[in-house]
Amino acid sequence: MTLTLDIRPEVQAELARQAAAQGRPIESVAASLLEQAVRPPAGPPPDADLIDIGSPVRGLLSDEEVDRLFARNPSTGRLVDLP
């Protein structure tokens, strides 16, 4: 598909700079940016539950490491009034 865009000179200059830095034609860089803009955002879908969201890190720590990282502070330095 061919698309003609009117862009500001500073946008064109930035596209040209990025294209030169990557050794690619300016049209290729512009097309890549448009493709990225229409992709859905990375991350869990809005209806994902907590178990699905945590799946990439599941098993990285042992139970002992998790207990050590999330242990409660045994300090009794604060008074607590219970009803």
DSSP file (Angstrom, degrees, kcal/mol; ACC not computed):
  #  RESIDUE AA STRUCTURE BP1 BP2  ACC     N-H-->O    O-->H-N    N-H-->O    O-->H-N    TCO  KAPPA ALPHA  PHI   PSI    X-CA   Y-CA   Z-CA
    1    1 A M              0   0    0      0, 0.0     2,-0.5     0, 0.0     0, 0.0   0.000 360.0 360.0 360.0 138.9    0.0    0.0    0.0
    2    2 A T        -     0   0    0      2,-0.0     2,-0.4     0, 0.0     0, 0.0  -0.896 360.0-176.3-106.1 135.0    1.2    3.5   -0.8
    3    3 A L        -     0   0    0     -2,-0.5     2,-0.5     2,-0.0     0, 0.0  -0.997  13.7-152.8-133.5 132.7    0.4    6.3    1.6
    4    4 A T        -     0   0    0     -2,-0.4     2,-0.4     2,-0.0    -2,-0.0  -0.932  18.6-175.3-109.0 126.1    1.2    9.9    1.2
    5    5 A L        -     0   0    0     -2,-0.5     2,-0.7     2,-0.0    -2,-0.0  -0.934  23.3-144.2-122.3 142.1    1.7   12.0    4.4
    6    6 A D        +     0   0    0     -2,-0.4     2,-0.3     0, 0.0    -2,-0.0  -0.928  34.4 172.7 -99.7 114.5    2.2   15.7    5.0
    7    7 A I        -     0   0    0     -2,-0.7    -2,-0.0     1,-0.0     5,-0.0  -0.863  36.8 -95.6-123.0 157.3    4.5   15.9    8.0
    8    8 A R    >>  -     0   0    0     -2,-0.3     4,-2.2     1,-0.1     3,-0.5  -0.327  36.5-115.0 -66.7 151.2    6.3   18.8    9.7
    9    9 A P  H 3> S+     0   0    0      0, 0.0     4,-2.5     0, 0.0     5,-0.2   0.856 115.7  54.8 -57.9 -36.6    9.9   19.4    8.6
   10   10 A E  H 3> S+     0   0    0      2,-0.2     4,-1.9     1,-0.2     5,-0.1   0.844 107.7  49.8 -68.8 -31.3   11.2   18.6   12.1
   11   11 A V  H <> S+     0   0    0     -3,-0.5     4,-2.6     2,-0.2    -1,-0.2   0.916 111.2  49.1 -69.3 -43.1    9.4   15.2   12.0
   12   12 A Q  H  X S+     0   0    0     -4,-2.2     4,-2.5     1,-0.2    -2,-0.2   0.903 110.2  51.6 -61.6 -40.5   10.9   14.5    8.6
   13   13 A A  H  X S+     0   0    0     -4,-2.5     4,-2.2     2,-0.2    -1,-0.2   0.903 110.4  48.2 -64.0 -40.4   14.4   15.4   10.0
   14   14 A E  H  X S+     0   0    0     -4,-1.9     4,-2.7     2,-0.2     5,-0.2   0.908 111.1  50.2 -67.3 -41.2   14.0   13.1   12.9
   15   15 A L  H  X S+     0   0    0     -4,-2.6     4,-2.6     1,-0.2    -2,-0.2   0.917 111.4  49.2 -60.3 -42.7   12.8   10.2   10.7
   16   16 A A  H  X S+     0   0    0     -4,-2.5     4,-2.4     2,-0.2    -2,-0.2   0.890 110.8  50.4 -64.4 -39.3   15.8   10.8    8.4
   17   17 A R  H  X S+     0   0    0     -4,-2.2     4,-2.3     2,-0.2    -2,-0.2   0.938 112.9  45.4 -63.8 -47.0   18.2   10.8   11.5
   18   18 A Q  H  X S+     0   0    0     -4,-2.7     4,-1.8     1,-0.2    -2,-0.2   0.901 112.9  51.1 -63.6 -40.6   16.7    7.6   12.8
   19   19 A A  H  X>S+     0   0    0     -4,-2.6     5,-2.5    -5,-0.2     4,-0.9   0.915 111.0  47.7 -63.5 -42.7   16.9    6.0    9.3
   20   20 A A  H  <5S+     0   0    0     -4,-2.4     3,-0.4     1,-0.2    -1,-0.2   0.904 110.3  52.3 -64.8 -40.1   20.5    7.0    8.8
   21   21 A A  H  <5S+     0   0    0     -4,-2.3    -1,-0.2     1,-0.2    -2,-0.2   0.835 116.2  40.2 -64.5 -31.8   21.4    5.7   12.3
   22   22 A Q  H  <5S-     0   0    0     -4,-1.8    -1,-0.2    -5,-0.2    -2,-0.2   0.524 108.4-123.4 -93.6  -7.0   19.8    2.3   11.4
   23   23 A G  T  <5S+     0   0    0     -4,-0.9    -3,-0.2    -3,-0.4    -4,-0.1   0.853  71.4 122.9  67.4  33.9   21.1    2.2    7.9
   24   24 A R  S   <S-     0   0    0     -5,-2.5    -1,-0.3    -6,-0.2    -2,-0.2  -0.856  70.3 -93.0-124.2 158.4   17.6    1.9    6.5
   25   25 A P    >>  -     0   0    0      0, 0.0     4,-1.7     0, 0.0     3,-0.5  -0.400  35.0-119.6 -66.7 149.4   15.5    3.9    4.1
   26   26 A I  H 3> S+     0   0    0      1,-0.2     4,-2.5     2,-0.2     5,-0.2   0.852 113.8  58.0 -59.4 -35.4   13.3    6.6    5.7
   27   27 A E  H 3> S+     0   0    0      1,-0.2     4,-2.3     2,-0.2    -1,-0.2   0.870 104.5  51.5 -63.3 -36.2   10.2    4.9    4.2
   28   28 A S  H <> S+     0   0    0     -3,-0.5     4,-2.1     2,-0.2    -1,-0.2   0.902 110.6  47.4 -67.5 -41.6   11.1    1.7    6.0
   29   29 A V  H  X S+     0   0    0     -4,-1.7     4,-2.2     2,-0.2    -2,-0.2   0.923 112.9  48.9 -65.9 -44.0   11.5    3.5    9.4
   30   30 A A  H  X S+     0   0    0     -4,-2.5     4,-2.1     1,-0.2    -2,-0.2   0.911 111.1  50.1 -62.6 -42.5    8.2    5.3    8.9
   31   31 A A  H  X S+     0   0    0     -4,-2.3     4,-2.3     1,-0.2    -1,-0.2   0.896 109.6  51.5 -62.9 -40.3    6.4    2.1    8.0
   32   32 A S  H  X S+     0   0    0     -4,-2.1     4,-2.3     1,-0.2    -1,-0.2   0.906 109.0  50.6 -62.8 -41.9    7.8    0.3   11.1
   33   33 A L  H  X S+     0   0    0     -4,-2.2     4,-1.8     1,-0.2    -1,-0.2   0.899 110.7  48.8 -64.1 -40.4    6.6    3.2   13.3
   34   34 A L  H  X S+     0   0    0     -4,-2.1     4,-1.2     2,-0.2    -2,-0.2   0.908 110.2  51.5 -65.1 -41.6    3.1    3.0   11.9
   35   35 A E  H  X S+     0   0    0     -4,-2.3     4,-0.7     1,-0.2     3,-0.4   0.909 110.1  49.2 -62.2 -41.9    3.0   -0.8   12.3
   36   36 A Q  H >< S+     0   0    0     -4,-2.3     3,-0.6     1,-0.2    -1,-0.2   0.867 106.5  57.7 -63.8 -35.6    4.0   -0.4   16.0
   37   37 A A  H 3< S+     0   0    0     -4,-1.8    -1,-0.2     1,-0.2    -2,-0.2   0.782 108.2  44.9 -68.1 -27.5    1.3    2.2   16.5
   38   38 A V  H 3< S+     0   0    0     -4,-1.2    -1,-0.2    -3,-0.4    -2,-0.2   0.532  90.4 100.3 -97.2  -5.6   -1.5   -0.1   15.4
   39   39 A R  S << S-     0   0    0     -4,-0.7     3,-0.1    -3,-0.6    -3,-0.0  -0.511  84.3-103.8 -74.5 146.7   -0.4   -3.2   17.4
   40   40 A P        -     0   0    0      0, 0.0    -1,-0.1     0, 0.0    -2,-0.1  -0.400  49.4 -90.0 -65.4 149.7   -2.2   -3.8   20.6
   41   41 A P        -     0   0    0      0, 0.0     2,-0.1     0, 0.0    -4,-0.0  -0.276  44.1-108.6 -62.3 145.8   -0.1   -2.9   23.7
   42   42 A A  S    S+     0   0    0     -3,-0.1    -3,-0.0     3,-0.0     0, 0.0  -0.404  76.6  67.0 -70.3 151.3    2.1   -5.6   25.2
   43   43 A G  S    S-     0   0    0     -2,-0.1    10,-0.0    10,-0.0     0, 0.0  -0.658  90.6 -33.4 126.1 177.9    1.0   -7.0   28.5
   44   44 A P        -     0   0    0      0, 0.0     9,-0.0     0, 0.0     8,-0.0  -0.342  66.6-103.9 -69.9 148.6   -1.8   -9.1   29.8
   45   45 A P    >   -     0   0    0      0, 0.0     3,-2.1     0, 0.0    -3,-0.0  -0.313  37.3-104.9 -65.1 158.0   -5.3   -8.8   28.3
   46   46 A P  T 3  S+     0   0    0      0, 0.0     0, 0.0     0, 0.0     0, 0.0   0.753 120.2  49.5 -60.1 -24.2   -7.8   -6.8   30.5
   47   47 A D  T 3  S+     0   0    0      2,-0.0     2,-0.1     0, 0.0     0, 0.0   0.282  81.7 124.4 -99.0  12.2   -9.6   -9.9   31.6
   48   48 A A    <   -     0   0    0     -3,-2.1     2,-0.2     1,-0.1     0, 0.0  -0.445  55.2-134.6 -70.5 142.1   -6.5  -11.9   32.6
   49   49 A D     >  -     0   0    0     -2,-0.1     4,-2.1     1,-0.1     3,-0.4  -0.496  26.7 -99.3 -94.0 171.0   -6.5  -13.2   36.1
   50   50 A L  H  > S+     0   0    0      1,-0.2     4,-2.0     2,-0.2     5,-0.1   0.814 120.8  56.7 -60.2 -34.2   -3.6  -12.9   38.6
   51   51 A I  H  > S+     0   0    0      2,-0.2     4,-0.5     1,-0.2    -1,-0.2   0.911 109.1  46.2 -65.8 -41.5   -2.4  -16.5   38.0
   52   52 A D  H >4 S+     0   0    0     -3,-0.4     3,-0.9     1,-0.2    -2,-0.2   0.903 111.4  52.0 -65.7 -40.6   -2.1  -15.8   34.2
   53   53 A I  H 3< S+     0   0    0     -4,-2.1    -2,-0.2     1,-0.2    -1,-0.2   0.871 111.4  46.9 -64.6 -37.0   -0.2  -12.6   34.8
   54   54 A G  H >X S+     0   0    0     -4,-2.0     3,-1.4     1,-0.2     4,-0.7   0.513  83.6  97.6 -83.0  -4.9    2.3  -14.2   37.2
   55   55 A S  G X< S+     0   0    0     -3,-0.9     3,-0.7    -4,-0.5    -1,-0.2   0.816  73.7  61.0 -59.4 -33.7    3.0  -17.2   34.9
   56   56 A P  G 34 S+     0   0    0      0, 0.0    -1,-0.3     0, 0.0    -2,-0.1   0.788 113.3  37.0 -65.1 -23.0    6.2  -15.8   33.4
   57   57 A V  G X4 S+     0   0    0     -3,-1.4     3,-1.9    -4,-0.1     4,-0.4   0.436  85.3 125.6-106.3  -0.3    7.9  -15.6   36.8
   58   58 A R  T << S+     0   0    0     -4,-0.7    -3,-0.0    -3,-0.7     0, 0.0  -0.385  78.7  14.6 -62.0 130.2    6.5  -18.8   38.2
   59   59 A G  T 3  S+     0   0    0      2,-0.2    -1,-0.3    -2,-0.1    -2,-0.1   0.408  89.9 111.9  88.5  -1.5    9.2  -21.1   39.5
   60   60 A L  S <  S+     0   0    0     -3,-1.9     2,-0.4     1,-0.1    -2,-0.1   0.803  79.6  40.5 -74.3 -27.0   12.0  -18.6   39.4
   61   61 A L  S    S-     0   0    0     -4,-0.4    -2,-0.2     3,-0.0     2,-0.1  -0.919  83.9-123.3-120.7 146.8   12.3  -18.6   43.2
   62   62 A S     >  -     0   0    0     -2,-0.4     4,-2.2     1,-0.1     5,-0.2  -0.357  33.8-105.1 -77.2 167.2   12.1  -21.5   45.7
   63   63 A D  H  > S+     0   0    0      1,-0.2     4,-2.5     2,-0.2     5,-0.2   0.877 122.8  53.5 -60.2 -37.6    9.5  -21.5   48.5
   64   64 A E  H  > S+     0   0    0      2,-0.2     4,-2.3     1,-0.2    -1,-0.2   0.900 108.0  49.4 -65.7 -40.0   12.2  -20.7   51.0
   65   65 A E  H  > S+     0   0    0      2,-0.2     4,-2.4     1,-0.2    -2,-0.2   0.903 111.4  49.1 -65.9 -40.0   13.4  -17.7   48.9
   66   66 A V  H  X S+     0   0    0     -4,-2.2     4,-2.3     2,-0.2    -2,-0.2   0.929 111.2  49.9 -63.1 -44.8    9.8  -16.4   48.7
   67   67 A D  H  < S+     0   0    0     -4,-2.5    -2,-0.2     1,-0.2    -1,-0.2   0.900 112.4  47.6 -60.5 -40.6    9.4  -16.8   52.4
   68   68 A R  H >< S+     0   0    0     -4,-2.3     3,-0.7     1,-0.2    -1,-0.2   0.899 113.6  47.1 -68.4 -40.7   12.6  -15.0   53.1
   69   69 A L  H 3< S+     0   0    0     -4,-2.4    -2,-0.2     1,-0.2    -1,-0.2   0.856 122.3  33.8 -68.8 -35.6   11.7  -12.1   50.7
   70   70 A F  T 3< S+     0   0    0     -4,-2.3    -1,-0.2    -5,-0.2    -2,-0.2   0.056  84.7 137.5-112.9  25.4    8.2  -11.6   52.0
   71   71 A A    <   -     0   0    0     -3,-0.7     2,-0.2    -4,-0.1    -3,-0.1  -0.391  58.3-107.8 -69.8 148.6    8.7  -12.5   55.7
   72   72 A R        -     0   0    0      1,-0.1    -1,-0.1    -2,-0.1    -2,-0.0  -0.475  32.6-106.9 -74.5 148.2    7.0  -10.2   58.2
   73   73 A N        -     0   0    0     -2,-0.2    -1,-0.1     1,-0.1     0, 0.0  -0.663  24.0-153.8 -74.7 118.9    9.1   -7.9   60.3
   74   74 A P        +     0   0    0      0, 0.0    -1,-0.1     0, 0.0    -2,-0.0   0.472  52.1 128.2 -76.3   1.6    9.2   -9.4   63.8
   75   75 A S        -     0   0    0      1,-0.1     3,-0.2     2,-0.0    -2,-0.1  -0.292  42.1-168.7 -60.5 137.7    9.8   -5.9   65.3
   76   76 A T        +     0   0    0      1,-0.1    -1,-0.1     3,-0.0    -3,-0.0  -0.052  49.7 121.1-112.8  29.2    7.5   -5.0   68.1
   77   77 A G        +     0   0    0      2,-0.1     2,-0.4     0, 0.0    -1,-0.1   0.619  60.9  69.3 -70.6 -12.8    8.5   -1.3   68.1
   78   78 A R  S    S-     0   0    0     -3,-0.2     2,-0.3     2,-0.0     0, 0.0  -0.904  78.3-133.5-111.3 133.9    5.0   -0.1   67.4
   79   79 A L        -     0   0    0     -2,-0.4     2,-0.4     2,-0.0    -2,-0.1  -0.620  18.8-160.9 -80.5 142.1    2.2   -0.3   69.8
   80   80 A V        -     0   0    0     -2,-0.3     2,-0.7     2,-0.0    -2,-0.0  -0.992   7.8-147.8-126.0 126.3   -1.1   -1.5   68.5
   81   81 A D        -     0   0    0     -2,-0.4    -2,-0.0     2,-0.0     0, 0.0  -0.840  15.7-166.1 -93.8 117.6   -4.4   -0.9   70.2
   82   82 A L              0   0    0     -2,-0.7    -2,-0.0     1,-0.1     0, 0.0  -0.836 360.0 360.0-101.7 142.0   -6.9   -3.8   69.7
   83   83 A P              0   0    0      0, 0.0    -1,-0.1     0, 0.0    -2,-0.0   0.497 360.0 360.0 -67.5 360.0  -10.6   -3.3   70.5
